[in-house]
């Protein structure tokens, strides 16, 4: 393979050209001042898990 000497853990782009993703969740903070904005964006783009369940019940 052409990436023989490269540490794949630190690459931002994988060999297929896709962006890599973190295996660890973001650090939790009890005084999260941006949680409202994150929830708003997740609702807007239908990324909330529990919102899918509510739609299925209707």
C-alpha positions as CSV (number, residue, x, y, z in Angstrom):
1,X,0.0,0.0,0.0
2,X,1.2,3.5,-0.7
3,X,0.6,4.8,2.9
4,X,3.0,2.3,4.5
5,X,4.9,4.9,6.6
6,X,2.0,7.2,7.4
7,X,0.2,7.1,10.7
8,X,-3.5,6.9,9.7
9,X,-4.6,8.1,13.1
10,X,-3.6,11.7,12.4
11,X,-4.8,12.1,8.9
12,X,-7.6,14.6,8.2
13,X,-8.5,12.9,4.9
14,X,-8.6,9.1,4.4
15,X,-7.0,7.4,1.4
16,X,-10.4,7.4,-0.4
17,X,-10.5,11.2,-0.2
18,X,-13.2,11.4,2.5
19,X,-12.9,13.5,5.6
20,X,-12.1,11.4,8.7
21,X,-14.4,11.5,11.8
22,X,-13.5,11.5,15.5
23,X,-14.1,8.3,17.3
24,X,-14.7,10.2,20.6
25,X,-17.7,12.4,21.5
26,X,-17.2,16.0,22.3
27,X,-16.3,16.9,25.9
28,X,-19.4,17.6,28.0
29,X,-19.8,20.9,29.9
30,X,-22.7,21.6,32.2
31,X,-22.6,25.3,31.3
32,X,-22.9,24.7,27.6
33,X,-23.9,28.1,26.1
34,X,-24.3,26.8,22.5
35,X,-26.6,23.8,23.2
36,X,-29.7,25.8,22.1
37,X,-28.1,26.5,18.7
38,X,-27.0,22.9,18.2
39,X,-30.5,21.7,18.9
40,X,-32.0,24.3,16.6
41,X,-29.7,23.1,13.7
42,X,-30.4,19.5,14.4
43,X,-34.2,20.1,14.3
44,X,-33.8,22.1,11.1
45,X,-31.9,19.3,9.3
46,X,-33.9,16.4,10.9
47,X,-30.9,15.0,12.8
48,X,-32.5,14.5,16.1
49,X,-33.1,10.8,17.0
50,X,-36.1,11.4,19.3
51,X,-37.8,13.7,16.8
52,X,-37.9,10.7,14.3
53,X,-39.7,8.6,17.0
54,X,-42.3,11.3,17.5
55,X,-43.0,11.5,13.8
56,X,-43.4,7.7,13.6
57,X,-46.0,7.8,16.4
58,X,-48.2,10.4,14.6
